[in-house]
């Protein structure tokens, strides 16, 4: 009797799960993204764990695309929200001052790089990160009287018109694009310090050559670690060079910390790795404690806006401010940035051991708990990607190491599917979505990190086995005994 009841219950759960997915597919826009690769229906969540409507449990290393610094439904976040709800405070206040907003601003300013916090202003924007990017662009244009912007290849700054123009996949380019330094796919074929130096020299040349076609811009926007671009950390020396270049030419430097902020990369703000103090920081995701919130923080001398020059009906999200205050304070008080640095370094080391075993992994990179694993076509000719006719080696000899292998988006998608089968949620990014990305909450335990890496390793093993068609490799669990 009990077994029959359990079977009926499971069948009912699966039916409800499938019905919800079917109705979503029929009703929602074709623009939906995560739902296509992750056909799950979350009904409960806590920390790293999500439970689906079908009764399955998953380890969530997507974390709302980096939004959930403390994971799902952290007690301090829930308590902060309940306090506001139980207090009778208004939930919608436009840009009026409230005790909740005052507490959030005070906590936020206490975490900012000292060189910025001492003379900062904050602008509350619409609730999404792209709104903060748009506001930052408007701000520097108003302050400088100039219109152009500098951005970098591989960048992602949002999906509204101005932020999309500054992103790497823009179709109608109205922003000057500069090379972003990276080791594995260096645009100059060198990588390392030499690649970063060449990228910096190119930037100086574009700005100082009167025939470059790029007039003095209103600002430069960059990510200290490119996220959607494939988890590419900017070299610290290159970041400092960008700061000197922009400062010498009175170009405001905008740091996009929407995904890198609040401890994610191993410091509270990713610019702290290099010691750079930007003129403007755009913040969202984790600062709202899982609820929508976005702000621009900038030097007070840039504050030239007239009243109403940038506004938004939902810039006064009280619940998000309360949740954000609790999150910022918890990360600061519990040293979660330092924890992310230490745990992330261990995870990167273990993933590099995995890469040494499986040729389908071309590169492992990241900073803190922002980690990327790039999938490639093993055995293919280096440097020849889809639609690429290759390089004339007589004129353009490749790097000594042979260069990177072509990206393998189909293998990355297969790894993502195999991860989901094993109860692990991961995101894809990078060029042609060939990079498996890990963005676990900063509260992930050592034991949970082991489970994440075990499941990912087994997924890679399964995909490598299917790709080579040769003798099956032992799974990660079998290798570990």
Helices and strands as residue ranges (DSSP letters): H 2-27, H 34-37, E 42-46, E 49-52, E 57-60, H 63-66, H 75-87, H 99-111, H 114-117, E 120-124, H 129-144, E 149-152, H 161-165, E 176-178, H 192-208, E 219-222, E 225-226, E 232-233, H 236-248, E 252-256, G 270-273, E 280-283, G 285-288, E 295-299, G 300-302, H 318-333, H 336-357, E 361-367, E 370-375, H 409-421, E 424-425, E 427-429, G 431-433, E 435-438, H 446-468, H 476-479
